[in-house]
Amino acid sequence: MVDPHSMNLGVTLAFIKWMTSTEGRTILARNSMIPAGAAVLSDPDLAGGQPS
């Protein structure tokens, strides 16, 4: 949830958009966080270092 009256609303929304992109989710996956999307989960570059 984002406060619509935030002084930095545009920056906040841009960050959320980026973090939910494939690039952002890949960074999360590489740092042992759970990616939110099948495209990242099936990335062969990530599969080698992750336990199944």
N, C-alpha and C positions, 0 to 999 in steps of 0.2 A: 504494500500500500504506500502510495506517495501522497504527501500533503499537497493539494492543488494550490496552496498559497505559499509554497516554498519559494525562497528567493532564487534558488538554483534549479527550478523545475526543468528547464530545457536540458541542463547538464545531467541531472538525475535520470531523466527519461532516455537520454542518449546512452548513458552507462548501462541501464537495464537492457536496452535494445542490443548493445554490444555483448553483454554477458550472456544473453540468451541466444546469441548467434552461434553458428558452428565453431567459429574461432574461439569465442569465449568459453563454450562448453568443452572444447578440446583442452584449453588451458586448465580448466577445472579437473578434467580427467587425468591430465599429466601430473597433477599435484595431489592425487589420491582423493579427489572429491567425486561424488557421483554425478556423471553427466546426465543431462535431461534430454535425451534424444537418441533414437536408434542409429542415426547417421554417425554419431560419435562412438557409440558402443561397438559398431561394426568396423571402425577404422583399423586397418591392419597395422598401422604404425603404433597404435596403442596396445594392441592385443598381446604383443610379445612380453611386455613388462607387467602385466596384470594377472593376478591369480584368477582361476576360474571357479 
